[in-house]
Amino acid sequence: MSQKSRLLNEVNNFAVAIMRLSYLLDPELIVLQGDITAIGAVMEDEIKRKVTELYKRNLSLLPLPEIKFSGLSQRTVTLGAVSQAIDKLTDNVI
């Protein structure tokens, strides 16, 4: 199995995990941080695409949560989540 095939398989597994957690927790926003953010925009798009595809395929009654990748590199995921949530609140208020 090639490196790309393995990576795409992991993206698929990751998307399934995100979907299952979303069903359990019903979040409005999911912020991903850590090594996953180092894979670049192409894989970020692939993860978002796969999660969206899974939601549609399973005819989910829950809304698809927004998925963001933290751009705060060395900071903790909590700070990234807070930053993303504040941005979303600011957008809704303005």
C-alpha positions as CSV (number, residue, x, y, z in Angstrom):
1,M,0.0,0.0,0.0
2,S,1.4,3.4,-1.0
3,Q,2.1,6.2,1.4
4,K,-0.8,8.2,-0.2
5,S,-3.2,5.3,0.1
6,R,-2.4,5.0,3.8
7,L,-2.8,8.7,4.3
8,L,-6.2,8.7,2.6
9,N,-7.3,5.7,4.6
10,E,-6.4,7.5,7.8
11,V,-8.3,10.6,6.6
12,N,-11.3,8.3,6.1
13,N,-10.9,6.8,9.6
14,F,-10.5,10.3,11.1
15,A,-13.6,11.6,9.3
16,V,-15.7,8.6,10.6
17,A,-14.4,9.4,14.1
18,I,-15.4,13.1,13.7
19,M,-18.8,12.1,12.5
20,R,-19.4,9.7,15.4
21,L,-18.3,12.3,18.0
22,S,-20.5,14.8,16.3
23,Y,-23.5,12.5,16.6
24,L,-22.7,12.0,20.3
25,L,-22.0,15.7,21.3
26,D,-23.8,17.7,18.6
27,P,-21.3,20.5,18.5
28,E,-21.6,23.7,16.3
29,L,-17.9,23.9,15.8
30,I,-15.0,21.4,15.8
31,V,-11.5,22.9,16.0
32,L,-8.7,20.5,15.1
33,Q,-5.1,21.3,16.3
34,G,-1.9,19.4,16.6
35,D,0.0,17.3,14.1
36,I,-3.1,17.0,11.9
37,T,-2.8,20.8,11.1
38,A,0.7,20.2,9.8
39,I,-0.5,18.1,6.9
40,G,-1.6,21.2,4.9
41,A,-4.6,22.6,3.2
42,V,-5.0,19.8,0.7
43,M,-5.7,17.2,3.5
44,E,-7.8,19.7,5.5
45,D,-10.0,20.0,2.5
46,E,-10.1,16.2,2.1
47,I,-11.1,15.8,5.8
48,K,-13.9,18.3,5.4
49,R,-15.1,16.8,2.2
50,K,-15.1,13.3,3.7
51,V,-17.0,14.4,6.8
52,T,-19.6,16.2,4.6
53,E,-19.9,13.1,2.4
54,L,-20.5,10.8,5.4
55,Y,-23.2,13.2,6.8
56,K,-25.0,13.2,3.5
57,R,-24.7,9.4,3.0
58,N,-26.1,8.7,6.4
59,L,-28.9,11.3,6.0
60,S,-28.0,12.9,9.3
61,L,-30.8,14.8,11.0
62,L,-28.2,16.8,12.9
63,P,-26.6,19.8,11.3
64,L,-23.1,19.4,10.0
65,P,-20.7,21.2,12.5
66,E,-18.3,23.7,11.2
67,I,-14.8,22.2,11.0
68,K,-11.8,24.5,11.4
69,F,-8.1,23.9,11.8
70,S,-6.3,25.9,14.4
71,G,-3.7,28.3,13.1
72,L,-2.2,28.9,16.5
73,S,0.6,26.4,15.9
74,Q,2.4,26.2,19.2
75,R,-0.5,27.2,21.5
76,T,-2.8,24.7,23.1
77,V,-6.0,23.5,21.4
78,T,-8.0,25.4,24.1
79,L,-6.7,28.7,22.9
80,G,-7.4,27.7,19.3
81,A,-10.9,26.8,20.1
82,V,-11.5,30.0,22.0
83,S,-10.1,32.0,19.2
84,Q,-12.3,30.3,16.6
85,A,-15.4,30.7,18.8
86,I,-14.7,34.4,19.3
87,D,-14.3,34.8,15.6
88,K,-17.7,33.1,15.0
89,L,-19.4,35.2,17.7
90,T,-17.9,38.4,16.3
91,D,-19.1,37.5,12.8
92,N,-22.7,36.9,14.1
93,V,-22.8,40.2,16.0
94,I,-21.4,42.4,13.3
